[in-house]
Amino acid sequence: MKNKILIGIILCSLKIFALGGGNVMTSPTTSGQGNPVQQAEVSADSVFYNPAALGFLEEGQHIGISMYVCKPDYKQGINGPLGNTTNVEVNNLQYIPAGEYVYVKGGRAYYIGVGSMGQGGQLDLSTSRSLIDNVKLDYLAPGIVFGVAQKLDEKLSISLGMRYTYLYQNIEFDGYRKNRNLETRGDGIAPEFGVYYRATPRWDLSAKYLFRTKINQHASSDSQLLKNQVASRNDYPAVLTTGTSYALDEKNKVYLGYNLIFEDADYVYSGGYDGRENFSNSKEYMIGYKRVITEKIDINLGYTYVDKGANGDPKSIKEVDAKVYGISLVYHQNENTYYTASLTTNHYDSYNSSVISTKRRENIVGLSLNKKL
């Protein structure tokens, strides 16, 4: 009986925090933390948001590197059938890097980017149950995006690329009578297609569709019971990202964005295996603003509302709605080099029911360098 309770706690913890960390699925860079509507911006960071925008970059080689540090504050209460509650918490720092390279010539841009393709991190879990202790959970989803963008005329650019994701998941803990381990690996690749349209000199429109990434995963464990609970598929969802920007004048620019994340499909995040059959698509509503302070300094402000598809009945901490607030400063060292510093806070809705209680906050500090070689 104790062994079954232990296994249940571990599997629940695994599902709860499998997507812990910053909301990096659609905001993998420092620039996206300050102004979330990067799909409507033209920069080397467009590699991760909408590569079609790269067709409007100046000819030459462009590089970008970024790192942001996330301080999570997660707490999940799991109410047992006998009225007992297990609390699972995470609060250790997460480090999330990204980098890209773009080569532009004759209206054609070749690009490659390396970074995190999904939320995750190296998480130290603490629990309130004596049956389980010293829990370490790694959920890493590094990957590569690459492809080509082509500027068709002075108003229109398109892109075609691929996104490869490698999924690594490992949990170790001290449990009843012995230590336990469960390791899961998988990978997948999916195409993405983007369009960037410069409707007027002040007004830009953007759209990109990333197809679902099919990930077949394989598990190994010293516990056959744990191994048998791992789904053979753990797909990443298809994502439609859209955005628009409008320059009010030479110093002020506003952005609007909308992302639709198709999480209701079978096998997405192991959907169909963990009671998520009623989970709907998630939506992100974004607004951004850029103000040119001086010829060397810009300021960006951003807000995102994340409407998760739990239909008012989340099963874990990863399924609650969120409000994300961001600010960033951009320093232009010269016409070819600029630095970005960002500060972001993610406030997720609290939720309490007879089954679970949740608390989730994330504070993020980021730095990046962009340079035209």
Salt bridges, closest charged atoms under 4 A:
GLU41 OE1 - LYS253 NZ 3.65
GLU41 OE2 - LYS290 NZ 3.30
ASP73 OD2 - LYS359 NZ 3.15
ASP124 OD1 - LYS136 NZ 3.45
GLU154 OE1 - LYS151 NZ 3.43
GLU183 OE2 - ARG185 NE 3.09
GLU192 OE1 - ARG163 NE 3.56
GLU192 OE1 - LYS208 NZ 3.36
ASP204 OD1 - ARG198 NE 3.02
ASP235 OD2 - ARG212 NH1 3.69
ASP235 OD2 - ARG233 NH2 2.56
GLU263 OE2 - LYS308 NZ 3.39
ASP298 OD2 - HIS332 NE2 2.83
ASP313 OD2 - LYS315 NZ 3.47
GLU319 OE2 - ARG276 NE 3.36
ASP349 OD1 - LYS323 NZ 3.47
GLU362 OE2 - ARG360 NH2 2.79
